[in-house]
Amino acid sequence: MSKNFYITTPIYYPSGKPHMGHAYSSIVADIFARFKKLENYNVLFLTGTDEHGQKIQKEAKKNNKDPKEFCDELSETFRSLTKVLNLSNNDFIRTTEKRHHKSVVDLWNRLVTSGDIYLDKYSGWYSVSDEAFYDEDEIEIVNGNKVSKSSGSNVEWVEEESYFFKLSVWSKKLLEFYNKNPQFILPSSRRNEVIKFVEKGLKDLSISRTSFSWGIPVPKNEKHVIYVWLDALTNYISALNFPDVENKKYKDYWPADVHIIGKDILRFHAVFWPAFLLAAKLSPPKRVFGHGWILSDEKKMSKSLGNILDPLEIINKYGIDQLRYYLVKEVSLGNDGSISMENLKNCINNDLANNYGNLCQRVFSFIKKNCENKIPKSKRLSISDKQLLNNLKNNLPKLINLMNNQELNEYIKIVVSFSFDANKYFNDSEPWAVKKKDPDRMKTILFTIVQQIKNISILLNPIIPNATKKVLSIINFSSNDIKIDKINDDNCLNHDKELDNLEILFNKIENDN
Ligand code: MSP
């Protein structure tokens, strides 16, 4: 079985500062990427910026900047966000790079060769903000303006010569493909949405524009630029050195295991992208996972609505692990979810400070005081010790399965319950009460609870990498030791080395904070 895993985020429009919605797509993808690393996979995790098109050209003009110069600056803010969010991405692609240009031109030429492209005239509705074409029945009038029903953004009438992709001929093949690959679109509610849309029959897709120039020119007809979505989607293979399909990176990593995206861009990824690839005789990705929206005041957070929560502000105030944990614990991954500062504080206090953080702090300070600051060895585990450890170990296949199906909320729920159970075990076992009359029992309790802290920390590591790394380094785990298979290994602790001090992991947040 291949031990390679390729996961991507959407590439972001560098049209403004990154916001919480962008942070969310990236954090979610990072959690899955990190989990696969714990499973010993060679993970390729790609993110980047989507820099061409009318939206960016307009925004650059508004700022009196040349589009490339504008993108250079803003793309940098997205690149530095990867550091602030503690993403483990090993590539960052910009669609203005040479490697990408080459790849898009080759894909275009393949579609010409396969007979899937023709020249005609487009007339219809276009939203610059979404960079999307809409049918008459997909728009409505709000306050006298024509807007897209799905995104609410303004549309304008466009009439221009355009190349078309023969999407209409792919409806049947796509439906067959969805049928053969029931896990291609997740969650299943999104899959049904897409199938319904394709079943209605697909129209050919306009894939070039002539009314502006900021894009990749169409080969042999440079007054056209390639439609920004055809350009952008190709990033996923540009990063694998496409068109060289014989190179190791492409062979190891394509088809991608999962594209993590927001539900607003599902159609592009689950309909257009596999159709382009099938037409070009390339494999479609294995999965597209469409998450819901982060809402603020019950509305999608977006620049145009002006209701943005700035991830950087929250990170500066509370910390990155705290934000990562909150976003994925409180928002159900496939659905929309509202976030608020009040819930964020409660979540940090209850789950992180009082539960996991407090458990680690109590156990390690007890060991410091009572066991010469070394992890004790155990003589013989009692039934309750075994129960605690085995409950987690027996759940491991289930947990792995949940993560492989992007069922992140259920995963977290189970792991947090282990942490509650561990706290309860520590309280009920009362090592302080037996330390004089039965020191061996005390040692066994401590051995057990440290094993459990190790196991919980490994499972939480993809979500809160900083805090868990601190805890695991106390018990001599280096980053490379943090692996799922260490959960079943009760002999991997060092009992001879004195433990370092564990600094406070999560500060409790007072109400006026
Ligand atoms: N450039 C395209 C993607 C091209 S991928 C080949 C794009 N960019 S975007 O910057 O507008 O959005 C990127 C991602 O952020 C999308 O997955 C989108 O769903 C996500 N989010 C933007 N606002 C969001 C929320 N309020 N909530 C959650 N995610 C949302 O689309």
Boltz pocket constraint, residues with backbone or C-beta under 6 A from the ligand:
constraints:
  - pocket:
      binder: B
      contacts: [[A, 9], [A, 10], [A, 11], [A, 12], [A, 13], [A, 20], [A, 21], [A, 22], [A, 24], [A, 25], [A, 50], [A, 229], [A, 232], [A, 233], [A, 235], [A, 260], [A, 261], [A, 262], [A, 263], [A, 264], [A, 265], [A, 291], [A, 292], [A, 293], [A, 294], [A, 295], [A, 299], [A, 300], [A, 301], [A, 302]]
      max_distance: 6.0
